[in-house]
Amino acid sequence: MPVTIPCAICDAPIEICPSHAPRRATCSKPCRVSWQRKFEIEPDELLLAVWTEPVTSVAASFDVSDKAIEKRCKRLNVPKPPRGYWAKIQNGIPHREALFELGWLWEEIEELGEKLAVAEESAREEEVVPA
Ligand SMILES: [Zn+2]
């Protein structure tokens, strides 16, 4: 069953499949372009996103290009998984080992672990706040 939600830019009603994140929804190409320009994300949210799924999937869920995600990571100083990371994860190699095999130093892996823990903590706090 599709659900009707307002366009993120012009409020026109649009039907979407409920499994799509509401933030994806714009009614037309011009609205989508405006939405892409407005693409806003907190560094913590971006950090969690890029370490949860490949950039292509993150980009799709925000309805922006891979490039937009990459540029934003750079601008917000958010570390992203190195090339080859997701292939290793898919092959069952644990996160830390995958990074080590891809040339990261243990120090860098530890530092990332701390950043991710902080980001997860603040994401949990946000969930507690009633909408
Ligand atoms: Zn619209």
Boltz pocket constraint, residues with backbone or C-beta under 6 A from the ligand:
constraints:
  - pocket:
      binder: B
      contacts: [[A, 7], [A, 8], [A, 9], [A, 10], [A, 11], [A, 12], [A, 26], [A, 27], [A, 28], [A, 31]]
      max_distance: 6.0
